[in-house]
């Protein structure tokens, strides 16, 4: 049965994948147990839930990112170049606010001989990449390219 669901998901596109993610994340016996979520402590998981009540609002995350990156933690920041929710130029502006020097100027990165996006590297092990043709949730639009990007970054290989 699970194979049939996966096969249908691949045939019908991302909307069915969203439905499957809902069932997966709310499946207590395996997923929620593996995540150590005790019954009754967390309600239903909803994708892109805009009805969350936070007790603290963070106006800027710059100090957190500065702390992590200047202490040696690597970071990969990526944006779909068709993202109308958080356009990549906004991400670039945010990165510029960190005042990191550029160590590898803009260049194309490729998957299967095709341009998959553009990348730039900064000091403190910060890499920024765009994903060509991807929207706000880039892996949903370009899973193959995003997987290649993440795998290369994870293994400290250049994009």
N, CA, C and O of each residue as an XYZ file, in Angstrom:
636
protein
N       0.819     -1.198      0.000
C       0.000      0.000      0.000
C       0.861      1.259      0.000
O       0.562      2.200     -0.736
N       1.923      1.302      0.808
C       2.769      2.497      0.863
C       3.433      2.759     -0.477
O       3.583      3.916     -0.870
N       3.838      1.705     -1.195
C       4.442      1.878     -2.515
C       3.436      2.497     -3.470
O       3.794      3.363     -4.269
N       2.185      2.067     -3.400
C       1.156      2.607     -4.278
C       0.947      4.095     -4.003
O       0.769      4.873     -4.940
N       0.965      4.498     -2.735
C       0.797      5.904     -2.380
C       1.955      6.718     -2.948
O       1.738      7.792     -3.508
N       3.172      6.221     -2.810
C       4.335      6.912     -3.332
C       4.243      7.050     -4.845
O       4.548      8.107     -5.396
N       3.826      5.992     -5.512
C       3.714      6.024     -6.964
C       2.675      7.058     -7.391
O       2.917      7.810     -8.335
N       1.540      7.112     -6.729
C       0.507      8.094     -7.051
C       1.053      9.498     -6.796
O       0.797     10.411     -7.581
N       1.811      9.680     -5.694
C       2.374     10.976     -5.368
C       3.282     11.477     -6.477
O       3.225     12.652     -6.839
N       4.102     10.619     -7.010
C       5.004     11.017     -8.077
C       4.257     11.367     -9.348
O       4.718     12.191    -10.137
N       3.112     10.750     -9.547
C       2.347     10.983    -10.765
C       1.487     12.245    -10.687
O       1.247     12.882    -11.713
N       1.021     12.617     -9.504
C       0.062     13.709     -9.404
C       0.668     15.020     -8.945
O      -0.039     16.027     -8.917
N       1.939     15.059     -8.585
C       2.591     16.321     -8.279
C       2.659     16.671     -6.823
O       2.360     15.870     -5.937
N       3.075     17.934     -6.602
C       3.401     18.375     -5.255
C       2.190     18.462     -4.321
O       2.350     18.296     -3.112
N       0.991     18.716     -4.838
C      -0.171     18.833     -3.964
C      -0.429     17.522     -3.215
O      -0.767     17.527     -2.032
N      -0.269     16.423     -3.910
C      -0.460     15.131     -3.252
C       0.659     14.888     -2.245
O       0.439     14.286     -1.194
N       1.852     15.359     -2.572
C       2.963     15.275     -1.625
C       2.664     16.051     -0.358
O       3.016     15.611      0.737
N       2.016     17.209     -0.492
C       1.626     17.994      0.675
C       0.636     17.202      1.538
O       0.731     17.206      2.765
N      -0.303     16.533      0.893
C      -1.275     15.719      1.622
C      -0.566     14.589      2.354
O      -0.861     14.320      3.519
N       0.365     13.929      1.681
C       1.110     12.847      2.322
C       1.929     13.348      3.509
O       2.049     12.656      4.520
N       2.493     14.554      3.388
C       3.274     15.096      4.501
C       2.387     15.320      5.721
O       2.833     15.140      6.854
N       1.137     15.711      5.496
C       0.190     15.894      6.602
C      -0.027     14.568      7.340
O       0.061     14.513      8.567
N      -0.310     13.508      6.588
C      -0.529     12.203      7.217
C       0.737     11.708      7.913
O       0.677     11.156      9.011
N       1.873     11.909      7.267
C       3.148     11.457      7.820
C       3.443     12.155      9.149
O       3.746     11.491     10.141
N       3.359     13.464      9.175
C       3.723     14.219     10.374
C       2.737     14.015     11.522
O       3.092     14.227     12.681
N       1.523     13.615     11.222
C       0.540     13.373     12.270
C       0.422     11.900     12.649
O      -0.458     11.534     13.427
N       1.290     11.056     12.115
C       1.280      9.628     12.408
C       2.027      9.398     13.718
O       3.258      9.418     13.752
N       1.286      9.181     14.781
C       1.893      9.145     16.109
C       2.786      7.936     16.342
O       3.897      8.078     16.851
N       2.316      6.754     15.978
C       3.017      5.534     16.354
C       4.469      5.486     15.904
O       5.301      4.894     16.591
N       4.787      6.081     14.794
C       6.168      6.027     14.307
C       6.822      7.410     14.344
O       7.817      7.607     15.041
N       6.272      8.355     13.605
C       6.929      9.642     13.421
C       6.983     10.450     14.706
O       8.060     10.870     15.130
N       5.848     10.669     15.321
C       5.835     11.495     16.533
C       6.572     10.819     17.687
O       7.169     11.497     18.523
N       6.535      9.505     17.738
C       7.301      8.792     18.752
C       8.793      8.976     18.499
O       9.556      9.206     19.437
N       9.212      8.878     17.250
C      10.628      9.061     16.903
C      11.103     10.471     17.227
O      12.270     10.669     17.566
N      10.214     11.446     17.127
C      10.554     12.827     17.443
C      10.366     13.140     18.936
O      10.558     14.278     19.364
N       9.992     12.125     19.719
C       9.785     12.250     21.174
C       8.685     13.257     21.514
O       8.799     14.023     22.471
N       7.628     13.238     20.717
C       6.478     14.092     20.988
C       5.487     13.263     21.797
O       4.949     12.267     21.315
N       5.260     13.690     23.025
C       4.329     12.963     23.891
C       2.891     13.256     23.491
O       2.551     14.383     23.132
N       2.056     12.233     23.556
C       0.644     12.392     23.207
C       0.024     13.512     24.035
O       0.230     13.607     25.245
N      -0.741     14.355     23.345
C      -1.452     15.422     24.014
C      -0.649     16.705     24.217
O      -1.210     17.715     24.642
N       0.659     16.688     23.921
C       1.454     17.899     24.148
C       1.497     18.811     22.932
O       1.618     20.027     23.075
N       1.399     18.244     21.751
C       1.435     19.024     20.515
C       0.224     18.644     19.697
O      -0.060     17.465     19.484
N      -0.481     19.652     19.244
C      -1.674     19.389     18.438
C      -1.329     18.918     17.043
O      -0.203     18.512     16.757
N      -2.302     18.983     16.208
C      -2.183     18.540     14.826
C      -1.130     19.361     14.078
O      -1.073     20.583     14.214
N      -0.295     18.672     13.285
C       0.689     19.358     12.450
C      -0.021     19.860     11.208
O      -0.762     19.124     10.556
N       0.220     21.132     10.889
C      -0.374     21.742      9.711
C       0.745     22.427      8.938
O       1.497     23.219      9.505
N       0.857     22.130      7.659
C       1.876     22.741      6.817
C       1.614     24.237      6.704
O       0.477     24.661      6.497
N       2.670     25.033      6.842
C       2.578     26.494      6.739
C       1.498     27.054      7.661
O       0.676     27.871      7.246
N       1.508     26.611      8.896
C       0.522     27.039      9.873
C       0.738     28.507     10.240
O       1.769     28.854     10.816
N      -0.211     29.361      9.918
C      -0.097     30.786     10.241
C      -0.847     31.139     11.515
O      -0.970     32.314     11.859
N      -1.345     30.135     12.214
C      -2.116     30.378     13.425
C      -1.337     29.981     14.678
O      -1.918     29.489     15.645
N      -0.031     30.193     14.659
C       0.802     29.852     15.806
C       0.895     31.055     16.738
O       1.018     32.195     16.289
N       0.837     30.793     18.016
C       0.905     31.859     19.010
C       2.267     31.810     19.685
O       2.559     30.907     20.469
N       3.089     32.791     19.366
C       4.430     32.847     19.923
C       4.426     33.697     21.188
O       3.633     34.629     21.322
N       5.312     33.365     22.104
C       5.405     34.143     23.336
C       6.517     35.187     23.248
O       6.595     36.087     24.084
N       7.381     35.064     22.229
C       8.456     36.023     22.045
C       8.619     36.302     20.567
O       8.623     35.387     19.744
N       8.752     37.567     20.240
C       8.959     37.940     18.849
C      10.404     38.383     18.680
O      10.918     39.183     19.461
N      11.044     37.854     17.657
C      12.429     38.217     17.362
C      12.405     39.148     16.161
O      12.017     38.747     15.064
N      12.821     40.394     16.372
C      12.782     41.379     15.292
C      13.888     41.166     14.269
O      13.716     41.485     13.093
N      15.020     40.629     14.707
C      16.131     40.398     13.799
C      16.899     39.164     14.235
O      17.112     38.946     15.428
N      17.314     38.360     13.272
C      18.104     37.160     13.571
C      19.577     37.360     13.255
O      20.373     36.429     13.385
N      19.945     38.564     12.842
C      21.324     38.830     12.431
C      22.312     38.450     13.526
O      23.317     37.798     13.241
N      22.053     38.842     14.774
C      23.001     38.526     15.856
C      23.162     37.016     16.053
O      24.252     36.557     16.394
N      22.108     36.245     15.846
C      22.192     34.791     15.986
C      23.053     34.192     14.871
O      23.891     33.323     15.112
N      22.830     34.672     13.660
C      23.620     34.174     12.536
C      25.086     34.580     12.661
O      25.981     33.789     12.363
N      25.326     35.811     13.101
C      26.708     36.246     13.329
C      27.384     35.362     14.370
O      28.530     34.950     14.188
N      26.689     35.075     15.442
C      27.237     34.236     16.507
C      27.589     32.843     15.985
O      28.675     32.335     16.263
N      26.696     32.236     15.245
C      26.941     30.886     14.737
C      28.061     30.847     13.711
O      28.965     30.017     13.808
N      28.009     31.739     12.730
C      28.999     31.686     11.659
C      30.379     32.129     12.119
O      31.377     31.563     11.673
N      30.468     33.110     12.987
C      31.786     33.548     13.458
C      32.383     32.564     14.455
O      33.565     32.660     14.786
N      31.594     31.633     14.929
C      32.111     30.584     15.812
C      32.399     29.285     15.066
O      32.551     28.231     15.684
N      32.474     29.357     13.750
C      32.934     28.221     12.964
C      31.869     27.318     12.375
O      32.202     26.333     11.716
N      30.609     27.621     12.591
C      29.550     26.787     12.018
C      29.332     27.172     10.560
O      29.186     28.350     10.233
N      29.311     26.172      9.692
C      29.056     26.401      8.277
C      27.581     26.697      8.059
O      26.722     26.222      8.801
N      27.300     27.490      7.028
C      25.905     27.818      6.734
C      25.683     27.826      5.229
O      26.497     28.345      4.467
N      24.573     27.243      4.822
C      24.121     27.288      3.438
C      22.798     28.031      3.424
O      21.826     27.595      4.041
N      22.764     29.131      2.732
C      21.546     29.916      2.566
C      21.168     29.803      1.092
O      22.002     30.030      0.217
N      19.916     29.454      0.818
C      19.511     29.344     -0.586
C      18.134     29.949     -0.785
O      17.319     30.026      0.134
N      17.906     30.372     -2.004
C      16.623     30.960     -2.381
C      16.277     30.525     -3.796
O      17.143     30.447     -4.667
N      15.004     30.244     -4.011
C      14.534     30.021     -5.368
C      14.518     31.361     -6.095
O      14.123     32.371     -5.513
N      14.938     31.384     -7.350
C      14.975     32.672     -8.045
C      13.597     33.111     -8.553
O      13.464     34.194     -9.123
N      12.574     32.276     -8.347
C      11.196     32.644     -8.682
C      10.345     32.793     -7.424
O       9.118     32.717     -7.487
N      10.990     33.001     -6.299
C      10.295     33.125     -5.012
C       9.717     34.530     -4.877
O      10.463     35.503     -4.770
N       8.407     34.635     -4.883
C       7.761     35.932     -4.722
C       7.433     36.239     -3.267
O       7.011     37.352     -2.954
N       7.620     35.267     -2.369
C       7.372     35.480     -0.942
C       8.596     36.120     -0.296
O       8.482     37.135      0.391
N       9.764     35.526     -0.517
C      11.033     36.058     -0.024
C      11.995     36.078     -1.210
O      12.758     35.130     -1.394
N      11.974     37.135     -2.017
C      12.831     37.186     -3.201
C      14.315     37.104     -2.835
O      14.728     37.569     -1.773
N      15.100     36.514     -3.719
C      16.517     36.307     -3.426
C      17.269     37.614     -3.226
O      18.289     37.630     -2.537
N      16.797     38.709     -3.809
C      17.478     39.992     -3.592
C      17.335     40.448     -2.144
O      18.215     41.130     -1.619
N      16.234     40.075     -1.498
C      16.068     40.361     -0.070
C      17.034     39.534      0.764
O      17.587     40.015      1.753
N      17.231     38.285      0.354
C      18.190     37.425      1.051
C      19.598     37.981      0.889
O      20.381     37.984      1.839
N      19.917     38.446     -0.300
C      21.229     39.072     -0.532
C      21.431     40.283      0.373
O      22.510     40.471      0.937
N      20.408     41.089      0.507
C      20.490     42.275      1.356
C      20.739     41.872      2.806
O      21.555     42.484      3.494
N      20.043     40.854      3.263
C      20.233     40.357      4.626
C      21.667     39.864      4.812
O      22.291     40.156      5.832
N      22.196     39.119      3.836
C      23.564     38.614      3.933
C      24.555     39.781      3.964
O      25.526     39.748      4.720
N      24.314     40.811      3.146
C      25.197     41.979      3.162
C      25.227     42.639      4.540
O      26.244     43.209      4.935
N      24.112     42.561      5.272
C      24.061     43.167      6.613
C      25.007     42.463      7.591
O      25.323     43.012      8.646
N      25.457     41.260      7.253
C      26.413     40.548      8.099
C      27.831     41.099      7.923
O      28.706     40.832      8.747
N      28.059     41.861      6.862
C      29.364     42.470      6.557
C      30.474     41.448      6.385
O      31.597     41.682      6.832
N      30.189     40.336      5.755
C      31.195     39.317      5.463
C      31.825     39.610      4.105
O      31.145     40.034      3.171
N      33.107     39.383      4.010
C      33.806     39.547      2.736
C      33.483     38.379      1.813
O      33.273     37.251      2.257
N      33.451     38.677      0.526
C      33.217     37.654     -0.494
C      34.534     36.935     -0.763
O      35.561     37.577     -0.981
N      34.505     35.583     -0.748
C      35.712     34.807     -1.055
C      35.604     34.098     -2.405
O      36.619     33.696     -2.973
N      34.402     33.943     -2.915
C      34.192     33.333     -4.230
C      33.036     34.084     -4.882
O      31.883     33.940     -4.477
N      33.354     34.883     -5.892
C      32.362     35.738     -6.533
C      31.305     34.907     -7.269
O      31.489     33.709     -7.484
N      30.201     35.553     -7.651
C      29.089     34.886     -8.328
C      29.570     33.999     -9.460
O      30.403     34.393    -10.277
N      29.027     32.795     -9.486
C      29.307     31.863    -10.578
C      28.129     30.906    -10.693
O      27.346     30.761     -9.754
N      28.005     30.262    -11.831
C      26.949     29.263    -12.048
C      27.311     27.980    -11.324
O      28.486     27.667    -11.139
N      26.289     27.242    -10.919
C      26.498     25.862    -10.474
C      25.584     24.985    -11.314
O      24.532     25.422    -11.783
N      26.008     23.734    -11.496
C      25.369     22.879    -12.493
C      24.894     21.551    -11.912
O      25.466     21.034    -10.952
N      23.848     21.018    -12.507
C      23.384     19.656    -12.239
C      23.060     19.050    -13.598
O      22.276     19.604    -14.367
N      23.666     17.919    -13.879
C      23.426     17.240    -15.153
C      23.785     18.077    -16.360
O      23.123     17.986    -17.394
N      24.827     18.896    -16.247
C      25.260     19.714    -17.369
C      24.430     20.960    -17.609
O      24.708     21.709    -18.546
N      23.418     21.202    -16.788
C      22.551     22.370    -16.926
C      22.778     23.329    -15.758
O      23.083     22.899    -14.645
N      22.630     24.619    -16.015
C      22.739     25.597    -14.928
C      21.600     25.357    -13.941
O      20.428     25.370    -14.319
N      21.951     25.140    -12.683
C      20.957     24.900    -11.631
C      20.737     26.145    -10.781
O      19.790     26.206     -9.996
N      21.608     27.136    -10.937
C      21.497     28.374    -10.180
C      22.835     29.079    -10.151
O      23.732     28.795    -10.944
N      22.944     30.014     -9.206
C      24.176     30.782     -9.050
C      24.558     30.778     -7.582
O      23.701     30.665     -6.705
N      25.859     30.901     -7.321
C      26.322     30.822     -5.944
C      27.422     31.833     -5.686
O      28.121     32.268     -6.602
N      27.559     32.194     -4.434
C      28.609     33.095     -3.971
C      29.000     32.625     -2.575
O      28.142     32.247     -1.777
N      30.298     32.650     -2.285
C      30.780     32.216     -0.967
C      31.377     33.403     -0.216
O      31.966     34.305     -0.812
N      31.214     33.382      1.089
C      31.682     34.440      1.975
C      32.625     33.861      3.018
O      32.711     32.645      3.189
N      33.331     34.749      3.712
C      34.148     34.295      4.836
C      33.227     33.654      5.875
O      32.004     33.770      5.792
N      33.821     32.990      6.834
C      33.079     32.314      7.913
C      32.209     31.176      7.391
O      31.185     30.839      7.986
N      32.629     30.587      6.268
C      31.953     29.393      5.731
C      30.478     29.599      5.420
O      29.664     28.698      5.622
N      30.137     30.772      4.933
C      28.758     31.061      4.533
C      28.661     30.953      3.015
O      29.402     31.613      2.287
N      27.741     30.116      2.549
C      27.488     29.947      1.118
C      26.062     30.379      0.819
O      25.125     29.987      1.514
N      25.908     31.187     -0.215
C      24.579     31.579     -0.683
C      24.398     31.029     -2.090
O      25.295     31.137     -2.925
N      23.244     30.445     -2.349
C      22.962     29.898     -3.673
C      21.538     30.225     -4.079
O      20.633     30.282     -3.246
N      21.357     30.438     -5.365
C      20.006     30.540     -5.900
C      19.708     29.227     -6.620
O      20.609     28.550     -7.115
N      18.440     28.890     -6.664
C      18.003     27.682     -7.364
C      17.150     28.147     -8.539
O      16.063     28.696     -8.358
N      17.657     27.920     -9.729
C      17.015     28.403    -10.949
C      15.648     27.748    -11.155
O      15.514     26.524    -11.134
N      14.642     28.596    -11.354
C      13.296     28.109    -11.638
C      12.503     27.653    -10.435
O      11.410     27.107    -10.590
N      13.030     27.864     -9.223
C      12.348     27.401     -8.007
C      11.608     28.547     -7.327
O      12.043     29.699     -7.356
N      10.490     28.204     -6.721
C       9.708     29.166     -5.951
C      10.104     29.156     -4.481
O      11.229     28.795     -4.133
N       9.171     29.554     -3.624
C       9.440     29.755     -2.200
C       9.967     28.503     -1.494
O      10.901     28.598     -0.698
N       9.399     27.361     -1.766
C       9.905     26.112     -1.190
C      10.689     25.406     -2.283
O      10.188     24.497     -2.945
N      11.920     25.840     -2.456
C      12.747     25.411     -3.588
C      12.796     23.889     -3.787
O      12.679     23.437     -4.927
N      12.962     23.080     -2.733
C      13.011     21.629     -2.959
C      11.715     21.046     -3.537
O      11.735     19.990     -4.169
N      10.599     21.731     -3.321
C       9.337     21.273     -3.897
C       9.345     21.462     -5.407
O       8.812     20.634     -6.146
N       9.942     22.540     -5.856
C       9.971     22.857     -7.282
C      11.110     22.155     -8.015
O      10.937     21.688     -9.140
N      12.263     22.084     -7.379
C      13.467     21.531     -8.010
C      14.154     20.537     -7.073
O      15.261     20.801     -6.604
N      13.515     19.400     -6.795
C      14.080     18.461     -5.816
C      15.449     17.913     -6.206
O      16.328     17.789     -5.354
N      15.639     17.588     -7.468
C      16.924     17.027     -7.904
C      18.055     18.037     -7.691
O      19.114     17.691     -7.168
N      17.824     19.274     -8.096
C      18.846     20.302     -7.967
C      19.119     20.638     -6.501
O      20.271     20.818     -6.106
N      18.065     20.722     -5.703
C      18.249     21.037     -4.281
C      18.966     19.906     -3.554
O      19.790     20.155     -2.673
N      18.659     18.677     -3.914
C      19.364     17.548     -3.298
C      20.845     17.592     -3.649
O      21.696     17.385     -2.785
N      21.156     17.862     -4.922
C      22.560     17.957     -5.343
C      23.261     19.087     -4.604
O      24.395     18.925     -4.154
N      22.594     20.229     -4.477
C      23.162     21.371     -3.768
C      23.463     21.009     -2.318
O      24.565     21.255     -1.828
N      22.491     20.430     -1.639
C      22.653     20.094     -0.228
C      23.710     19.009     -0.034
O      24.518     19.085      0.892
N      23.704     18.004     -0.900
C      24.674     16.916     -0.783
C      26.102     17.436     -0.966
O      27.004     17.055     -0.220
N      26.302     18.294     -1.946
C      27.631     18.870     -2.156
C      28.053     19.698     -0.951
O      29.180     19.579     -0.472
N      27.145     20.537     -0.464
C      27.455     21.380      0.693
C      27.771     20.503      1.913
O      28.731     20.760      2.639
N      26.960     19.477      2.126
C      27.146     18.589      3.273
C      28.515     17.911      3.247
O      29.126     17.686      4.291
N      28.989     17.590      2.044
C      30.296     16.924      1.905
C      31.424     17.915      1.648
O      32.511     17.524      1.223
N      31.169     19.200      1.905
C      32.166     20.278      1.745
C      32.736     20.351      0.332
O      33.896     20.711      0.134
N      31.907     20.004     -0.640
C      32.307     20.120     -2.040
C      31.728     21.406     -2.607
O      30.646     21.824     -2.194
N      32.420     22.041     -3.543
C      31.865     23.260     -4.128
C      30.597     22.955     -4.931
O      30.462     21.894     -5.540
N      29.681     23.912     -4.911
C      28.475     23.726     -5.711
C      28.868     23.707     -7.175
O      28.008     23.561     -8.043
